[in-house]
Amino acid sequence: MSFTLHGLGVSAGIAIGRAMLMSHATLEVSHLTLAPRQVDKEIARFDAAILAVKKELAAMKENTEHAPAELAAFIDVHAMFLEDSELTDKPREIIRERRCNAEWALVQQMEHLVHQFEQFDDPYLRERKFDVVQVVERVIKELLGHPARATAKASKQTREEALIVVAHDLSPADTIAFKDHRFAAFITDVGGATSHTAILARSMAIPAVLGLENGRALIRDGEQLIVDGMRGVVIVNPDPRVLEEYRLRMEQIELEKTKLRQLKDSPAQTLDGVDIALHANIELPGDIRDALDGGAEGIGLFRTEFLFLNRGDMPDEQEQYEAYKKVVKGMGGRPVTIRTFDLGADKDLNPEATAGDRVKTNPALGRRAIRLSLAEPKMFQIQLRAILRASRHGPIKLLIPMLAHAHEIDQTLAAIEQAKSSLRGEKIAFDENIQVGGMIEIPAAALAVGIFLRRLDFLSIGTNDLIQYTLAIDRSDEQVAALYDPLHPAVLMLLAHTIASAEKVGIPVSVCGETAGDPKLTRLLLGMGLRIFSMHPSQVLKVKSRILKSDISELAPNVRKMLRLDEPAKLREALEKLNS
């Protein structure tokens, strides 16, 4: 019987193959009460399990030599969680205080940590709860005496066909374990666009659909599947007509990829001779390879949060410096824009706070990004010094997230000057003229953009948050996600106003949100006056292709007319004409 499942398409492309089901451990464990004399023995059993998983991850790390760099990075994340006292010391305390079995104590602590991660506003940070669950799952398997590695078996009929991994969730270690298989796609019940599975799928150019909820239970091993990573659709046992349609689409996609690769070394220039800068967004130093392979002319957004996420404590100055230097040197003289930590203050610094403390019901509006950095000057100084030190190795621009007030800019510039002064005192070289820019991702910042233009060297519009804040929509909330609309008249007005205002005073402005990587919106942005785009590396050539076929002298007047429209249907009709 043929049926269709809908999820979140996180890595574009189409795959046709046979289902390969992965087993996964259950975290439903029994609660046992121990006799006092058994407590020390139980803690020793827990310690032995932690040590065994550490050794296993270390062994897997050795097998990542020819795998994507992201795999090794995520295994490091899991190893660091095992060094965190929240996952090692706390369960011991629970075992001793409640005289319970190790499995139950570990799951209790896991649930506590998962709740903390769920409070993050940043979707990338929020997705790290799955890493916690996967680490705990490995330890639970060890405690229960089960094989620590997830298993998948390909039936005889599927061995010669493309394999599509079907799982409740995938860990980086799982991916390493099956590296000898010929994966065509990943589909999982959980995970989002910023989960490690999504990041790995994009880095490996493998179609992926996540968040299917019950796909693992409905799909049988060996069934034929079509995975449409663009539309977020999985078709189980497709009929011949649908199968043929998708095979034709796959051929067209491959042909298009071949054509796009020929554009890698072509300058991004419009038909009327306007040069456009195409940069890449990266999350890990390993993403540099993809950025260069995709033809990016620089890094328009380096999200530094991964340095925080990969460990239980804040990385010191030297560690940050080494990471920034690696990116800058890897780009070989191309510009690199480094954004300071965009962390949410919603992860309570005191998780044991009393019930009388104020509950942060809306962390998206709380102390996050630059607000947190300014509130934690020691942490901020460490990062600023590290970035400045790395600036001697190549062109770096410093980007400040979530600005809304003039005093935030003034305080930030003062903090940067303080970091410069300390480096001068130590006779440490850095770029004295490093450019400082601000992200426009709050409607107030877009509307009062003049106060930023007078103080900063460049602007970068973060459309993901700008749209979310403008429309009061949490994109991770499936009940309202459909209302997230980059073509809403208010969003277009804010974009056009910001770009035009920057152009008037000669300040460079870029767009670094998902809008920049959507080829359907490329001509609209060009007509608004945008000349610097920054996007996921996989989108660079697609956007370049659209730029090469565009004439700004024709687009600009049509876009001005389009911006006067306020009916959604008419706006979409105008966009179609723009792209015809």
Residue, then its C-alpha position, 0 to 999 in steps of 0.5 A: m500500500s502506498f502512503t505519504l508522510h510529511g515532515l521537515g525538509v532540511s536537506a534538499g534533493i530527491a532520493i529513491g531507495r529501500a528503507m533500512l530501519m535502525s534500531h534504537a534504545t528505549l529510555e524507559v527504565s525501571h526505578l529500583t530502590l537499593a539497600p544502603r550497602q548496594v549504593d557504592k557498588e551502583i555508583a561504581r557500575f555507573d562510573a564503569a559505563i561512563l568510562a566504556v562510552k568514553k572509550e567507544l567515542a574515542a575509537m569512533k573519532e579515529n574512524t572519522e579521518h575520511a568522513p565529513a569534518e562535522l562528524a568528528a565535531f559532533i562526536d567531540v560534542h558527545a565526548m564533552f557532555l560525558e566530561d560535564s559534571e551535570l551528566t557525571d556527578k549529578p547522577r551519582e548524587i541522585i543514586r546516593e541521595r535516593r538510593c536508586n539504580a543508575e539507569w533511573a538516576l541518569v534519566q532523571q538528570m537527562e530530563h532536567l537537562v533537556h528541559q533547560f535546553e528547550q528554554f533556549d530561543d536559538p533553534y541551534l542551541r535548542e536542538r542540542k537536547f538531542d545530543v544529551v539524549q543520545v549520550v545518555e542513551r549510549v550510557i543506558k545501553e552500556l548499563l543494560g548490557h546491550p550493544a552500544r552501537a545502534t544497528a541496521k540491517a540491509s536485507k539481501q534485496t536492498r544490498e545492491e540498491a540505494l539505502i535510505v536510513v529510517a530512524h527515530d533519531l541519528s547520532p553522529a556515532d551512528t553515522i560513523a558506524f554505517k559509513d560503509h553503507r551507500f546512503a541515499a537519504f536520512i529520515t527521522d522521527v525527531g530533529g529540526a533544521t539545525s539538528h546535527t542530523a540536518i547539518l550532517a545531511r547538508s554537509m554530505a549533500i544527502p536529502a533528509v526529511l526530519g520530524l516525521e513523528n511516527g515514520r519509524a513505526l509505519i515504515r517496514d524494512g526493505e520498502q521502497l521510498i521516495v524522499d523529497g528533501m525540498r518539499g519535506v515529503v516521504i512517499v512509501n511504496p510509490d506507484p509506477r507513475v509517481l516513481e517515474e515522475y520522481r526519476l525524471r525530476m532526479e535526472q533534471i536535478e543532476l543536470e542542473k547541478t552539473k550546470l551550476r558547478q560550471l559557474k563556480d569560477s564565474p564572477a557574480q555579475t548582473l547582465d547590466g554589469v553590477d558586481i554582487a558579493l556572494h558569501a557563505n554562512i558557517e557554523l563550524p570551521g569544517d564548513i570552510r571546505d563547503a564554502l569554497d567548493g560552492g564558490a563563496e567569496g568570503i564568510g558573511l556569517f560565522r556563528t561562534e555559538f558552537l564554541f560554547l555548545n561543544r563543552g560544559d564551560m566557556p572556552d578560554e581565549q586561546e581556544q577561541y583564538e585557534a578556532y577563529k584563526k583556523v577559519v581566517k587562514g582557511m579562507g586564504g585572504r577572503p573576508v570573514t565576518i565573525r559574529t559574537f556569541d548569540l547565546g540566550a540568557d534563557k538557559d538559567l545560570n542558576p537552574e536550582a532557582t527557587a520557585g519564587d524567582r521570576v519565570k522567564t516565559n519568553p526567552a526570545l525577548g530576554r537577555r540574549a546575544i549582545r544583551l548577555s555579552l554586555a552583562e557578562p563583560k569578562m566573557f565578552q572580553i575573552q571573545l573580543r581579544a580572541i577575535l582581535r588576535a585572529s585578525r592579524h592572520g587575515p581580513i576579519k569583520l566583527l558582527i554584533p547580534m540583536l542590537a536595538h539601542a544606541h547605548e548597546i552600540d556605545q557600550t560594545l565599542a567601548a568594550i572593543e576599545q578596552a580589548k584593543s588597549s589590553l592587547r596593545g599593553e601586551k604588545i600583541a598584534f591585531d588589526e587596529n582598523i577592524q570593521v565593526g558591524g551590527m545585525i538588524e534583526i529587531p523591527a526597532a533596529a530597522l525602523a531606527v536604522g540611522i542610529f546604527l549607521r552613524r556608529l557602525d561600519f556595516l550592517s547585516i540583516g538577519t531575516n530569520d529573526l527579523i521576520q519572526y519578531t515582526l510577525a510575532i511567530d515562533r518558526s519552531d512552533e508548528q501551530v503557527a510556522a505556516l504564518y512565517d512569511p518573508l513576503h509580508p508587506a511589513v517585512l518587505m518595508l523593513l528590508a527596503h528601508t534598511i537597504a535604502s538607508a544604508e545605501k544613502v550614506g554609503i554603508p555596506v549592508s548584507v542579508c545573511g538570513e535564509t531569505a538571501g539563499d532563496p533564489k525566488l527572492t534574489r531578484l526582489l533583493l537585487g531590485m531593492g538595492l542589495r549587493i551582498f548576499s550571505m547564505h548556506p554554502s549549498q545555495v551560493l551557485k543557485v543564487k549566482s545563476r539567478i544573478l547572472k540572468s538578472d538586469i537591475s536596471e529593469l528590476a529596480p522600477n518593478v520592485r519599487k512598484m511591487l513594494r507599494l502593494d499590500e495584498p499577499a496575492k498581488l505580491r506573489e503575482a508580482l514576484e512571479k512576474l519578476n522571476s519570469 
